């Protein structure tokens, strides 16, 4: 019989799969309706719409986690996800062009509301001495769910021969499984029923940044941690336009290519965790590696199989870039403010992800640049940012 924690982990794992499957299914659906030449605009809009609810409603989710029993918040959000995906199935069947945008915003809002309860319920399901273990498991399975979801979208469309109705049945089934498991979560207490609902957390963010500026290296680590999502999000969003417009493959191959970068990220993260010892020295080196690879995308894309080692190395350098600042924040933040600092870092990470969507729209749609040229420009920008990291590390010695 599953423990309460195992049920929670299964629920959030299925949710992570579904959020990422549905996001890509929306992109593929719109590309099939509007044409490959709109792929950059579609990816930019979808990326922005998916991120925006996290910026607007994550703090509301935190308040709900205090005002309500977290198991009830979980049940409600899983039920609404299930219903939303049923509605999406009907709309996709009748090829309603605007439907992906609306349902995607609803899905992202539910994810933002669920997130604080997902993490807040862990201490109520595990003893104190196992909290580190619990957080690690949740984080690992969330990332694993993102990888599976990204790949599953391409696989389902390939198996069903782009039948979006059948594909959505699989996604609805996953949502139904998550909802049913949520019904059996242990009941949890209400922490603060009288807590007022405030929509924004800017004062907390300001305090976190102000504290980071007083601790050597911490602001640099926070910025690097957040900035990484700009690079990662841009690559994820631009890889589908790159696949269809430069490599001249079907858009669904973009999901498989992103899987390769995820494998590289895992390898790079493991390698870096063994050699960095919490130092930020690898960050500018990894940044230069990412810039060189993004630059080569503008000139070398034939033969097509070069994309495989290219994406693998991009992921590897991404792991080198991410792990040191993540470790630095964990070790250098005052213990009483560690959670707040990570919450602030996550908020600003979503801001950078939104900027990635805007950058994609500006470069590929407004300026009409080819996706490989956009990779080159972002690579040059990243090279400058990496130099700033290197200069900051030298000055802090």
C-alpha positions as CSV (number, residue, x, y, z in Angstrom):
1,X,0.0,0.0,0.0
2,X,1.3,3.5,-0.9
3,X,2.4,5.9,1.8
4,X,1.0,9.4,1.9
5,X,4.3,10.7,0.6
6,X,4.3,8.2,-2.3
7,X,0.8,9.2,-3.3
8,X,1.9,12.9,-3.3
9,X,4.9,12.2,-5.4
10,X,2.9,10.2,-7.9
11,X,0.3,13.0,-8.1
12,X,2.9,15.7,-8.8
13,X,4.9,13.4,-11.2
14,X,1.7,12.9,-13.3
15,X,1.0,16.6,-13.1
16,X,4.5,17.5,-14.4
17,X,4.1,15.0,-17.3
18,X,0.7,16.4,-18.2
19,X,1.7,20.1,-18.0
20,X,4.6,19.5,-20.4
21,X,2.7,17.1,-22.7
22,X,-0.2,19.5,-23.0
23,X,2.1,22.6,-23.6
24,X,3.7,20.9,-26.6
25,X,0.5,19.3,-27.9
26,X,-0.9,22.9,-28.0
27,X,2.1,24.0,-30.0
28,X,1.8,21.1,-32.5
29,X,-2.0,21.6,-32.8
30,X,-1.6,25.3,-33.7
31,X,1.3,24.6,-36.1
32,X,-0.8,22.0,-37.9
33,X,-3.6,24.6,-38.2
34,X,-1.6,27.7,-39.0
35,X,1.4,26.3,-40.8
36,X,5.1,25.8,-40.1
37,X,6.0,29.4,-40.9
38,X,4.1,30.5,-37.8
39,X,6.0,28.1,-35.5
40,X,8.2,30.8,-33.9
41,X,5.2,33.0,-33.1
42,X,3.3,30.1,-31.7
43,X,6.1,28.9,-29.5
44,X,6.8,32.4,-28.2
45,X,3.1,33.0,-27.3
46,X,2.7,29.6,-25.7
47,X,5.9,30.0,-23.7
48,X,4.7,33.4,-22.4
49,X,1.2,32.3,-21.6
50,X,2.4,29.2,-19.7
51,X,4.8,31.3,-17.5
52,X,2.5,34.3,-16.8
53,X,0.2,32.5,-14.3
54,X,3.2,31.4,-12.2
55,X,4.2,35.1,-11.8
56,X,0.6,36.2,-11.0
57,X,-0.8,33.4,-8.9
58,X,2.1,31.5,-7.1
59,X,1.7,33.8,-4.0
60,X,-2.0,33.1,-4.0
61,X,-1.2,29.4,-4.0
62,X,1.0,30.0,-1.0
63,X,-1.9,31.7,0.8
64,X,-4.3,28.9,-0.1
65,X,-1.8,26.4,1.3
66,X,-2.0,28.2,4.7
67,X,-5.8,29.0,4.7
68,X,-7.0,25.6,3.5
69,X,-6.1,21.9,4.1
70,X,-3.4,21.1,1.6
71,X,-4.9,17.8,0.6
72,X,-8.1,19.6,-0.3
73,X,-6.2,22.1,-2.5
74,X,-4.5,19.1,-4.2
75,X,-7.9,17.4,-4.8
76,X,-9.5,20.6,-6.1
77,X,-6.7,21.5,-8.5
78,X,-6.4,17.9,-9.8
79,X,-10.2,17.8,-10.4
80,X,-10.2,21.1,-12.3
81,X,-7.2,19.9,-14.4
82,X,-9.2,16.7,-15.3
83,X,-12.3,18.8,-16.3
84,X,-10.2,21.3,-18.2
85,X,-8.6,18.6,-20.3
86,X,-11.9,17.0,-21.1
87,X,-13.1,20.4,-22.4
88,X,-9.8,20.7,-24.3
89,X,-10.4,17.3,-26.0
90,X,-13.8,18.5,-27.3
91,X,-12.4,21.8,-28.5
92,X,-9.4,20.1,-30.2
93,X,-11.8,17.6,-31.9
94,X,-13.6,20.5,-33.5
95,X,-10.4,22.3,-34.3
96,X,-11.2,25.5,-32.3
97,X,-8.0,27.5,-33.0
98,X,-8.1,29.7,-29.8
99,X,-8.8,26.8,-27.4
100,X,-5.1,25.9,-26.7
101,X,-4.3,29.3,-25.4
102,X,-7.2,29.4,-23.0
103,X,-6.8,25.9,-21.6
104,X,-3.0,26.3,-21.3
105,X,-3.5,29.4,-19.1
106,X,-6.0,27.4,-17.0
107,X,-3.5,24.5,-16.7
108,X,-0.6,26.8,-15.7
109,X,-2.8,28.6,-13.2
110,X,-3.7,25.3,-11.5
111,X,-0.1,24.3,-11.5
112,X,0.8,27.7,-9.8
113,X,-1.9,27.2,-7.2
114,X,-0.9,23.6,-6.6
115,X,2.9,24.2,-6.2
116,X,3.0,25.7,-2.6
117,X,0.7,22.9,-1.3
118,X,2.8,20.3,-3.0
119,X,5.9,21.4,-1.1
120,X,4.1,22.6,2.0
121,X,2.4,19.2,2.6
122,X,5.7,17.3,2.7
123,X,6.5,18.1,6.4
124,X,3.0,16.8,7.2
125,X,3.7,13.5,5.5
126,X,7.3,12.8,6.5
127,X,9.2,13.0,9.8
128,X,11.6,16.0,10.2
129,X,14.7,13.9,9.6
130,X,13.5,12.7,6.2
131,X,12.5,16.2,4.8
132,X,15.7,16.6,2.8
133,X,15.1,13.2,1.3
134,X,11.5,14.1,0.5
135,X,12.4,17.4,-1.2
136,X,15.1,15.6,-3.2
137,X,12.6,13.0,-4.4
138,X,10.0,15.5,-5.3
139,X,12.5,17.7,-7.3
140,X,14.0,14.6,-9.1
141,X,10.6,13.3,-10.1
142,X,9.4,16.8,-11.2
143,X,12.4,17.0,-13.6
144,X,11.9,13.4,-14.7
145,X,8.2,14.3,-15.4
146,X,9.3,17.3,-17.5
147,X,11.5,15.1,-19.6
148,X,8.9,12.4,-20.1
149,X,6.2,14.9,-20.9
150,X,8.3,16.7,-23.5
151,X,9.1,13.4,-25.2
152,X,5.6,11.8,-24.8
153,X,4.0,14.7,-26.7
154,X,6.0,13.8,-29.8
155,X,5.6,10.0,-29.3
156,X,1.8,10.2,-28.9
157,X,1.3,12.2,-32.0
158,X,3.6,9.8,-33.9
159,X,1.7,6.7,-32.7
160,X,-1.8,8.3,-33.3
161,X,-0.7,9.8,-36.7
162,X,-1.5,13.3,-35.4
163,X,-5.0,12.4,-34.2
164,X,-5.4,15.0,-31.5
165,X,-8.6,13.6,-30.1
166,X,-7.0,10.2,-29.3
167,X,-3.9,11.9,-28.0
168,X,-6.0,14.0,-25.6
169,X,-7.6,10.8,-24.3
170,X,-4.2,9.7,-23.1
171,X,-3.7,13.0,-21.4
172,X,-7.1,13.0,-19.8
173,X,-6.4,9.5,-18.5
174,X,-3.2,10.7,-16.8
175,X,-5.2,13.6,-15.2
176,X,-7.9,11.2,-14.0
177,X,-5.3,9.0,-12.4
178,X,-3.8,12.0,-10.5
179,X,-7.3,13.1,-9.4
180,X,-8.2,9.6,-8.1
181,X,-5.0,9.2,-6.1
182,X,-5.5,12.7,-4.6
183,X,-8.7,11.5,-3.0
184,X,-6.7,9.1,-0.9
185,X,-4.2,11.6,0.4
186,X,-4.1,11.8,4.2
187,X,-6.1,14.7,5.7
188,X,-3.9,17.6,6.7
189,X,-4.6,20.5,9.1
190,X,-5.4,24.1,8.2
191,X,-2.4,26.2,9.2
192,X,-3.8,29.8,9.2
193,X,-7.5,30.0,8.3
194,X,-7.6,33.8,9.0
195,X,-4.6,34.7,6.8
196,X,-5.6,37.5,4.4
197,X,-5.3,37.0,0.6
198,X,-2.6,39.3,-0.8
199,X,-1.9,38.9,-4.5
200,X,1.7,40.0,-4.6
201,X,4.9,39.3,-2.8
202,X,7.2,42.1,-3.9
203,X,8.2,43.1,-0.4
204,X,9.5,39.6,0.2
205,X,11.4,39.7,-3.1
206,X,12.9,43.1,-2.2
207,X,14.1,41.8,1.2
208,X,15.6,38.7,-0.4
209,X,17.6,40.7,-3.0
210,X,18.7,43.3,-0.4
211,X,20.1,40.5,1.8
212,X,21.8,38.8,-1.2
213,X,23.7,42.0,-1.8
214,X,25.2,41.9,1.7
215,X,26.6,38.3,1.3
216,X,29.6,37.9,-1.0
217,X,28.7,35.9,-4.1
218,X,25.1,35.3,-3.2
219,X,23.6,37.9,-5.5
220,X,25.7,36.6,-8.4
221,X,24.6,33.1,-7.6
222,X,20.9,34.2,-7.5
223,X,21.3,36.0,-10.8
224,X,23.0,33.0,-12.4
225,X,20.3,30.6,-11.1
226,X,17.5,32.8,-12.6
227,X,19.3,33.7,-15.8
228,X,19.8,30.0,-16.6
229,X,16.1,29.6,-17.2
230,X,16.3,32.4,-19.9
231,X,18.8,30.3,-21.8
232,X,17.1,27.0,-21.2
233,X,13.6,28.3,-22.0
234,X,14.9,30.0,-25.2
235,X,16.5,26.8,-26.4
236,X,13.4,24.8,-25.6
237,X,11.1,27.2,-27.4
238,X,13.4,27.8,-30.4
239,X,14.2,24.1,-31.0
240,X,10.9,23.4,-32.8
241,X,11.2,26.4,-35.2
242,X,14.8,25.3,-35.8
243,X,13.7,21.7,-36.5
244,X,11.0,22.7,-39.1
245,X,12.6,25.7,-40.7
246,X,16.3,24.9,-40.7
247,X,16.5,21.1,-40.5
248,X,13.2,20.7,-42.5
249,X,11.9,17.9,-40.2
250,X,8.5,17.4,-38.8
251,X,7.9,19.6,-35.7
252,X,7.4,16.6,-33.5
253,X,11.1,15.7,-33.8
254,X,11.8,18.9,-31.8
255,X,10.5,17.0,-28.7
256,X,13.0,14.2,-29.2
257,X,15.9,16.7,-29.7
258,X,15.0,18.4,-26.4
259,X,15.1,15.0,-24.7
260,X,18.7,14.7,-25.8
261,X,19.6,18.0,-24.1
262,X,17.8,16.8,-20.9
263,X,20.1,13.7,-20.9
264,X,23.1,16.0,-21.3
265,X,21.8,18.2,-18.4
266,X,21.6,15.2,-16.1
267,X,25.2,14.1,-17.0
268,X,26.5,17.6,-16.7
269,X,24.8,18.1,-13.3
270,X,26.3,14.8,-11.9
271,X,29.7,15.7,-13.2
272,X,29.6,19.2,-11.8
273,X,28.2,18.1,-8.4
274,X,31.4,16.0,-8.0
275,X,34.0,18.6,-9.1
276,X,32.6,22.1,-8.3
277,X,32.4,21.8,-4.4
278,X,30.0,24.7,-4.3
279,X,32.3,27.1,-6.2
280,X,30.9,29.4,-8.9
281,X,34.1,29.2,-11.0
282,X,32.5,26.8,-13.5
283,X,29.6,29.2,-14.4
284,X,31.5,31.5,-16.8
285,X,33.3,28.5,-18.4
286,X,29.9,26.7,-18.9
287,X,28.5,30.0,-20.3
288,X,31.3,30.2,-22.9
289,X,30.6,26.6,-23.9
290,X,26.9,27.3,-24.4
291,X,27.7,30.4,-26.5
292,X,30.1,28.5,-28.7
293,X,27.5,25.8,-29.3
294,X,24.7,28.3,-30.0
295,X,27.0,30.1,-32.4
296,X,27.8,26.9,-34.4
297,X,24.0,26.4,-34.9
298,X,24.1,29.4,-37.3
299,X,26.7,27.7,-39.6
300,X,26.7,23.9,-39.1
301,X,23.4,22.1,-39.4
302,X,24.2,19.7,-42.2
303,X,24.3,16.7,-41.9
304,X,21.3,16.7,-39.6
305,X,22.6,14.2,-37.1
306,X,25.0,16.9,-35.8
307,X,22.1,18.1,-33.8
308,X,22.4,15.0,-31.5
309,X,25.9,15.7,-30.1
310,X,25.1,19.4,-30.3
311,X,22.0,19.1,-28.0
312,X,23.9,16.6,-25.7
313,X,26.7,19.1,-25.2
314,X,24.3,22.0,-24.7
315,X,22.6,20.1,-21.9
316,X,26.0,19.1,-20.4
317,X,27.2,22.7,-20.2
318,X,23.7,23.7,-18.9
319,X,24.2,21.3,-16.0
320,X,27.6,22.9,-15.4
321,X,26.0,26.3,-15.4
322,X,23.0,25.4,-13.1
323,X,24.5,23.3,-10.3
324,X,27.1,25.7,-8.8
325,X,24.7,28.6,-8.2
326,X,22.0,26.3,-6.9
327,X,24.5,24.8,-4.4
328,X,25.8,28.2,-3.5
329,X,22.4,29.6,-2.6
330,X,21.7,26.5,-0.5
331,X,24.9,26.7,1.5
332,X,25.4,30.5,1.8
333,X,21.8,31.6,2.5
334,X,21.1,32.1,6.2
335,X,19.2,29.1,7.4
336,X,16.1,31.1,8.4
337,X,15.9,32.7,5.0
338,X,16.9,29.8,2.7
339,X,13.3,29.0,1.7
340,X,12.5,32.7,1.0
341,X,15.7,33.0,-1.1
342,X,14.8,30.0,-3.2
343,X,11.2,31.2,-3.5
344,X,12.5,34.6,-4.8
345,X,14.9,32.8,-7.1
346,X,12.1,30.8,-8.6
347,X,10.0,33.9,-9.1
348,X,12.7,35.7,-10.9
349,X,13.4,32.5,-12.9
350,X,9.9,32.7,-14.3
351,X,10.5,36.3,-15.1
352,X,13.6,35.3,-17.2
353,X,11.5,32.5,-18.8
354,X,9.0,35.1,-19.9
355,X,11.8,37.2,-21.3
356,X,12.9,34.2,-23.3
357,X,9.5,34.1,-24.9
358,X,9.6,37.8,-25.7
359,X,13.2,37.4,-27.1
360,X,12.0,34.6,-29.4
361,X,9.1,36.7,-30.6
362,X,11.3,39.7,-31.2
363,X,14.0,37.8,-33.1
364,X,12.0,35.3,-35.1
365,X,8.7,37.1,-35.7
366,X,9.3,40.8,-35.4
367,X,12.7,40.9,-37.0
368,X,12.0,37.8,-39.2
369,X,15.3,36.1,-38.4
370,X,15.9,32.4,-39.0
371,X,15.9,30.3,-35.9
372,X,19.6,29.4,-36.3
373,X,20.5,33.1,-36.5
374,X,18.5,33.7,-33.3
375,X,20.6,31.0,-31.6
376,X,23.7,32.9,-32.7
377,X,22.4,36.3,-31.3
378,X,21.5,34.7,-28.0
379,X,24.9,33.0,-27.9
380,X,26.6,36.4,-28.3
381,X,24.4,37.9,-25.6
382,X,25.2,34.9,-23.3
383,X,28.9,35.4,-24.0
384,X,28.7,38.9,-22.7
385,X,26.8,37.7,-19.6
386,X,29.4,35.0,-19.0
387,X,32.1,37.7,-19.1
388,X,30.3,39.7,-16.5
389,X,30.1,36.6,-14.3
390,X,33.8,36.0,-14.8
391,X,34.6,39.7,-13.9
392,X,32.4,39.6,-10.8
393,X,34.1,36.4,-9.6
394,X,37.6,38.0,-10.0
395,X,36.5,41.2,-8.2
396,X,35.1,39.2,-5.2
397,X,38.4,37.4,-4.5
